[in-house]
Amino acid sequence: MKKSSLIISFLSLALIVLAPTLFYMDSITLETNKMLMTIATAAWFASSFCWMGREKKD
């Protein structure tokens, strides 16, 4: 579970960088860019809570 959520969060961060780049290159529309950024942000927040835990105290 932790490993898969880590992979999902890094893929989401990659999409957050890729979507505006594709928009800048006129490969996608503004609406598509907004949708991809929203989905990627939500996926990152949802998956980061699974692997970014608190440090355990001794």
C-alpha positions as MATLAB code, in Angstrom:
seq = 'MKKSSLIISFLSLALIVLAPTLFYMDSITLETNKMLMTIATAAWFASSFCWMGREKKD';
ca = [
       0.000    0.000    0.000;
       2.739    2.417    0.947;
       4.775    1.653   -2.161;
       1.818    2.043   -4.535;
       0.751    5.340   -2.980;
       4.346    6.573   -3.306;
       4.324    5.740   -7.011;
       0.929    7.413   -7.500;
       2.096   10.570   -5.754;
       5.235   10.842   -7.887;
       3.238   10.245  -11.075;
       0.842   12.972   -9.963;
       3.712   15.385   -9.457;
       5.010   14.522  -12.912;
       1.576   15.280  -14.369;
       1.532   18.613  -12.539;
       4.706   19.546  -14.416;
       3.704   17.936  -17.719;
       0.235   19.499  -18.114;
       1.360   23.164  -18.244;
       4.223   22.188  -20.534;
       1.796   20.581  -22.969;
      -0.436   23.654  -22.765;
       2.522   25.924  -23.473;
       3.341   23.839  -26.548;
      -0.321   24.134  -27.716;
      -0.847   20.373  -27.464;
      -3.814   20.647  -25.081;
      -6.472   23.264  -24.417;
      -6.782   25.404  -21.318;
      -9.784   23.406  -20.104;
      -7.863   20.144  -20.448;
      -4.929   21.680  -18.609;
      -7.167   22.781  -15.742;
      -8.773   19.342  -15.539;
      -5.423   17.519  -15.519;
      -3.992   19.854  -12.894;
      -7.050   19.403  -10.663;
      -6.992   15.616  -10.973;
      -3.240   15.448  -10.367;
      -3.440   17.720   -7.336;
      -6.274   15.705   -5.801;
      -4.446   12.441   -6.496;
      -1.271   13.778   -4.903;
      -3.038   14.918   -1.751;
      -4.937   11.640   -1.471;
      -1.878    9.451   -1.986;
       0.636   11.485    0.005;
      -1.250   10.973    3.261;
      -0.586    7.229    2.978;
       3.201    7.394    2.838;
       4.071   10.743    4.432;
       3.434    9.660    7.980;
       4.717   10.994   11.222;
       7.956    9.687   12.590;
       7.448    7.077   15.264;
       8.572    8.001   18.754;
      10.647    5.551   20.728;
];
